[in-house]
């Protein structure tokens, strides 16, 4: 019978993190979000208990600050104790937000189930069940808030090193069917925060690397073969961290690739929404369409509440209405009053004024000249692509291939945008 283990991989809890900028807009929602991160951590613990996993790994940035509050420590350690009562071990390492030097030994002693891996050198632990060694755990945390650029955080964290380090205390360490790595690293995605080469990790003999620091779900080489995995943060904190957030339930089985199940933990999800209002005849219809989109997006987000930034798009006569002072802000407040589980932090107008381009051509003024130039560019698609390519190269940016496939659509959007800017200049 093939052996298997299951565990929760979480990272970037950021207990105690502030939600910047929102308090000026809404005191109630700012206070609500302060409770969202500890709630998300509770859901990580709940997921481990509900699934009766073998153990939990937490890959750094447990706290948001090197000087975590007593209340944040209390909440975190209470979660560890709940897992301890269920007999579930926890293996963790420190991150750049909560380096090893910042952990107060005066506040709490770790419960028997918790193992903090060292930060001054690679550290190793073992998971045993029913007298049998099933997994070796190896990793290293941040010692200070910065990582030396001439050191590799993954150096020495290998299965072979784990077997050697544990050989005396665990005679059957070399027979363990699984090995799990634990690091807080930028991998090759962040060249500043303890980067390391993915190829090095893949050669280390680990079956799975539980990584922290990158606040999004990511797997290398792929989610079909997840060997190096970021679980992302457990609760988005601002509009830069959109979409569902959570942790992974991981299954390792002999002879099979690692299997991941994403577990949503965020009670409040941040989203960006584009709402095309070209088919709306008035502001009331715009409001109705926004609310329908909010419900649709919320239904897919696996969350209780949602903070959203809405951008109005489309070519519409209402463009002139949205430009009037106070109209968008009044519309935003009306949306927020309409349903208490949604909060719109900003409503952005990206609509375009409808134009009679044939009439503009007949006028013979500057817009007519601009449209003639645009028509000439469109007539030669290769020249159009070459022009865009040159503009990207001047900014030292590679032109995405998807842009060349959408060249006609992008040209039409650019044409409408210029006409809109010309009209605003006249005003």
C-alpha positions in Angstrom: 0.0 0.0 0.0 1.4 3.4 -1.1 2.2 5.7 1.8 0.8 9.2 1.9 0.7 12.3 4.0 -1.5 15.4 4.1 -0.6 18.9 5.4 -1.7 22.5 5.2 0.7 24.9 3.6 0.1 28.5 4.7 2.3 31.6 4.6 2.2 35.4 4.9 -0.4 35.6 7.7 0.6 39.2 8.5 -1.2 39.3 11.8 -1.5 42.9 12.9 -1.2 44.4 9.5 -2.9 47.8 9.0 -5.2 48.6 6.1 -3.9 51.9 4.9 -6.0 54.6 3.3 -9.4 53.1 3.9 -10.2 54.8 7.2 -10.5 58.2 5.6 -13.3 56.8 3.3 -15.1 54.5 5.8 -14.5 54.1 9.5 -16.8 51.1 9.6 -15.1 49.2 6.8 -11.6 50.1 8.2 -12.7 48.5 11.5 -14.1 45.5 9.7 -10.9 44.8 7.9 -8.9 44.9 11.1 -10.7 41.7 12.1 -10.4 40.0 8.7 -6.7 38.9 9.1 -7.2 37.1 12.4 -10.4 35.6 11.0 -8.4 34.3 8.1 -5.8 32.7 10.4 -8.6 31.0 12.3 -9.8 29.5 9.1 -6.3 28.1 8.4 -6.5 26.3 11.7 -10.1 25.3 11.1 -9.1 23.8 7.7 -6.3 21.7 9.4 -8.7 20.4 12.0 -11.5 19.7 9.6 -9.3 17.7 7.3 -7.4 16.0 10.2 -4.1 16.7 8.3 -0.9 15.2 9.5 0.8 18.6 10.1 0.9 22.3 9.2 3.7 24.3 7.7 3.8 28.1 7.8 6.4 29.8 5.5 7.1 33.1 7.3 5.7 36.5 7.9 3.4 35.3 10.6 3.3 38.8 12.0 3.3 42.0 9.9 5.7 43.8 12.2 9.0 42.9 14.0 7.3 44.4 17.1 4.1 42.4 17.1 1.5 43.3 19.8 0.7 41.1 22.8 -2.8 40.6 21.3 -1.4 39.3 18.0 0.9 36.9 19.8 -2.0 35.7 21.9 -4.1 35.0 18.9 -1.4 33.2 17.0 -0.4 31.0 20.0 -4.1 30.1 20.7 -4.3 28.7 17.2 -1.1 26.6 17.8 -2.7 25.3 21.0 -5.9 24.3 19.2 -3.8 22.3 16.8 -1.8 20.8 19.7 -4.9 19.5 21.3 -5.8 17.7 18.1 -2.3 16.2 17.9 -1.3 18.2 14.7 2.3 19.4 14.6 3.2 22.8 13.2 6.5 23.6 11.5 7.3 27.3 10.8 10.0 29.7 9.8 10.4 33.4 10.1 10.1 36.0 7.3 11.4 39.5 6.6 8.5 41.1 8.4 9.0 39.0 11.6 12.7 37.9 11.6 14.0 35.5 14.1 15.5 38.2 16.3 12.1 39.8 16.8 10.4 36.9 18.4 9.8 37.5 22.1 10.6 34.5 24.3 9.1 36.4 27.2 5.5 36.3 25.9 4.9 32.7 25.3 6.6 29.3 25.1 5.7 27.3 22.0 3.3 24.4 22.7 4.9 20.9 22.3 3.5 20.6 18.7 5.3 23.7 17.3 8.8 23.6 15.8 10.5 26.9 14.7 13.2 26.2 12.2 16.4 28.2 12.9 17.5 31.3 10.9 21.3 31.3 11.5 21.7 28.0 9.7 19.6 25.3 8.0 17.3 23.4 10.3 15.6 20.0 10.2 12.7 18.3 11.8 10.9 15.0 11.4 7.3 14.0 11.3 6.6 10.6 12.8 3.3 8.7 13.0 2.6 5.4 14.7 6.3 4.9 15.4 7.3 5.4 11.7 9.2 8.3 10.2 7.0 9.6 7.3 8.5 13.0 6.4 11.7 15.0 6.9 11.2 18.8 7.1 14.0 21.1 6.3 14.2 24.9 6.0 15.6 28.2 7.2 14.1 31.5 8.2 15.1 35.2 8.2 17.5 36.2 11.0 17.2 39.9 10.4 14.8 42.0 8.3 17.2 41.9 5.3 18.9 39.0 3.7 22.6 39.3 2.7 22.9 39.5 -1.1 26.0 37.2 -1.1 24.2 34.3 0.7 21.6 31.8 -0.6 18.9 31.1 1.9 18.4 27.6 0.4 22.1 26.7 0.8 22.4 23.4 2.8 18.6 22.7 2.8 18.6 19.4 1.1 17.2 15.9 1.8 20.7 14.5 2.1 21.6 17.2 4.7 18.4 16.4 6.6 19.2 12.6 6.7 22.7 13.4 8.0 21.6 15.8 10.6 18.8 13.6 11.9 20.6 10.2 11.6 21.6 9.9 15.3 18.3 10.9 16.8 16.1 9.2 14.1 17.6 5.9 12.9 15.1 5.5 10.1 15.4 9.0 8.7 16.9 7.8 5.4 13.8 5.6 4.9 11.3 8.5 5.2 9.2 8.3 2.1 8.8 12.2 1.9 10.8 15.4 2.4 9.3 18.9 2.6 11.3 22.1 2.3 10.2 25.3 4.0 11.5 28.8 3.0 10.6 32.5 3.0 12.1 33.5 -0.3 11.7 35.6 -3.4 12.7 32.6 -5.5 13.4 34.1 -9.0 10.3 36.4 -8.8 11.8 39.0 -6.3 15.5 39.6 -6.8 15.8 41.5 -3.5 14.2 39.3 -0.8 16.3 36.2 -0.4 16.2 35.0 -4.0 17.2 31.5 -5.0 17.4 29.6 -8.2 14.4 27.2 -8.8 16.7 24.7 -10.3 18.7 24.5 -7.1 15.5 23.7 -5.1 14.5 21.0 -7.6 17.9 19.3 -7.2 17.6 19.3 -3.4 15.8 16.0 -3.1 12.6 17.5 -1.6 9.2 16.3 -2.8 7.6 19.7 -2.1 8.8 23.2 -1.3 6.4 25.2 0.9 7.4 28.8 0.1 6.3 32.2 1.5 6.8 35.9 0.6 5.0 36.2 -2.8 1.4 37.2 -2.0 -0.2 35.2 -4.8 -0.7 31.5 -5.7 2.2 30.3 -7.7 3.5 26.8 -8.6 6.7 25.8 -10.4 7.1 24.1 -12.8 3.2 24.3 -13.0 0.1 23.5 -11.0 0.0 20.2 -12.8 3.4 19.4 -11.3 3.6 21.6 -8.2 7.1 21.2 -6.7 7.9 24.8 -5.6 4.7 26.5 -4.4 3.7 29.8 -3.0 0.3 29.7 -1.2 0.0 33.5 -1.2 -1.3 35.6 1.7 -4.4 34.5 3.6 -6.2 37.8 3.4 -5.8 40.6 0.8 -5.1 44.0 2.4 -5.7 46.4 -0.4 -6.6 46.7 -4.1 -3.2 45.4 -5.1 -4.2 42.0 -3.6 -7.3 41.2 -5.5 -9.1 37.8 -5.7 -9.6 35.0 -3.3 -6.8 34.3 -0.8 -6.1 31.3 1.3 -3.8 28.3 1.8 -3.2 24.9 0.2 -4.2 21.5 1.5 -1.3 19.3 0.1 -1.3 15.5 -0.4 2.0 13.7 -1.0 1.7 10.0 -2.1 4.4 7.6 -3.2 4.7 7.4 -6.9 2.5 10.5 -7.6 2.9 14.2 -8.1 1.9 16.5 -5.2 -1.8 17.3 -5.2 -3.1 20.7 -4.1 -6.5 21.8 -2.9 -6.9 25.5 -2.5 -8.7 26.5 0.7 -10.2 30.0 0.7 -9.6 31.8 4.0 -10.3 35.5 3.3 -13.7 36.8 4.6 -13.2 40.1 2.7 -12.0 39.9 -0.9 -10.6 42.8 -2.9 -11.7 43.0 -6.6 -11.3 45.2 -9.6 -14.3 45.4 -11.9 -14.9 46.8 -15.3 -18.5 47.5 -16.1 -19.4 48.3 -19.7 -22.3 50.8 -19.5 -22.7 51.4 -23.3 -26.1 49.8 -23.2 -27.4 51.9 -20.2 -29.7 54.8 -21.0 -29.5 56.6 -17.7 -27.7 56.6 -14.3 -30.4 54.4 -12.7 -29.6 51.7 -15.3 -25.9 52.1 -14.6 -26.6 51.5 -10.9 -28.6 48.4 -11.6 -25.9 47.0 -13.9 -23.2 47.6 -11.3 -25.2 45.8 -8.6 -25.8 42.8 -10.9 -22.1 42.6 -11.7 -21.3 42.9 -7.9 -23.5 39.9 -7.2 -22.0 37.9 -10.1 -18.4 38.6 -9.1 -19.1 38.0 -5.4 -20.7 34.6 -6.2 -17.3 33.5 -7.7 -15.1 35.0 -5.0 -15.8 32.5 -2.1 -16.1 35.3 0.4 -18.6 36.9 2.7 -17.8 40.5 1.9 -16.1 42.4 -0.9 -14.2 45.6 -1.4 -14.2 46.6 -5.0 -12.8 49.3 -7.3 -15.2 49.8 -10.2 -14.2 51.2 -13.6 -17.0 52.3 -16.0 -16.2 51.6 -19.6 -17.9 51.8 -23.0 -18.9 54.5 -25.4 -22.0 56.3 -24.1 -23.7 59.7 -24.0 -23.6 59.4 -20.2 -19.9 60.2 -20.5 -20.8 63.9 -20.2 -22.9 63.2 -17.2 -20.1 61.4 -15.3 -17.8 64.3 -15.9 -20.1 66.6 -13.8 -18.8 67.4 -10.3 -20.1 65.1 -7.7 -21.9 62.6 -9.9 -19.5 59.7 -9.6 -19.1 60.2 -5.8 -22.9 60.3 -5.3 -23.1 57.1 -7.4 -20.4 55.5 -5.3 -22.2 56.3 -2.1 -25.5 55.0 -3.5 -23.8 51.7 -4.4 -22.4 51.4 -0.9 -25.7 52.2 0.7 -27.5 49.6 -1.5 -26.0 46.4 -0.1 -23.9 46.3 3.2 -21.7 43.4 2.1 -20.1 45.3 -0.7 -17.9 48.4 -0.4 -16.8 50.4 -3.4 -13.6 52.3 -2.5 -13.4 54.2 -5.8 -15.5 54.6 -8.9 -13.5 55.5 -12.0 -14.8 56.9 -15.3 -13.1 55.4 -18.3 -16.1 55.8 -20.7 -15.8 57.5 -24.0 -18.0 60.1 -25.7 -19.7 58.8 -28.9 -18.5 60.6 -32.0 -19.8 60.9 -35.5 -16.4 60.3 -37.2 -17.8 60.9 -40.7 -19.0 64.3 -39.6 -15.6 65.1 -38.1 -13.9 64.2 -41.4 -16.3 66.5 -43.3 -15.5 69.4 -41.0 -11.9 69.5 -42.1 -10.5 70.6 -38.8 -7.7 69.0 -36.7 -9.8 65.9 -35.8 -10.2 65.3 -39.5 -6.4 65.4 -40.0 -5.9 63.0 -37.1 -8.5 60.5 -38.5 -6.7 60.6 -41.9 -3.4 59.8 -40.2 -5.1 57.0 -38.2 -6.6 55.6 -41.4 -3.3 55.6 -43.1 -1.7 53.7 -40.3 -4.4 51.1 -40.2 -4.0 50.5 -44.0 -0.6 49.0 -43.4 -0.8 46.5 -40.5 2.9 45.7 -40.5 3.9 49.3 -40.2 1.4 49.7 -37.4 2.9 46.8 -35.5 6.4 48.1 -36.2 5.5 51.5 -34.8 4.2 50.0 -31.6 7.2 47.7 -31.3 9.6 50.7 -31.6 7.7 52.6 -28.8 8.0 49.6 -26.5 11.7 49.2 -27.3 12.3 52.9 -26.5 11.0 52.1 -23.0 13.0 48.9 -22.8 9.8 46.8 -22.6 9.1 43.7 -24.6 6.0 43.9 -26.7 3.6 41.1 -25.6 2.5 38.9 -28.5 -1.1 39.2 -27.5 -0.9 42.9 -28.4 -0.1 42.2 -32.0 -3.2 39.9 -32.3 -5.4 42.7 -30.9 -3.9 45.5 -33.0 -7.2 46.5 -34.7 -9.0 46.7 -31.3 -6.2 48.6 -29.7 -6.0 51.1 -32.6 -9.8 51.8 -32.4 -9.5 52.3 -28.6 -6.6 54.7 -29.1 -8.5 56.6 -31.8 -11.5 57.1 -29.5 -9.2 58.1 -26.6 -7.5 60.8 -28.6 -10.8 62.2 -29.8 -12.0 62.3 -26.2 -8.8 64.1 -25.0 -9.2 66.6 -27.9 -12.7 67.3 -26.8 -11.7 67.8 -23.2 -9.1 70.2 -24.3 -11.7 72.3 -26.0 -13.8 72.3 -22.8 
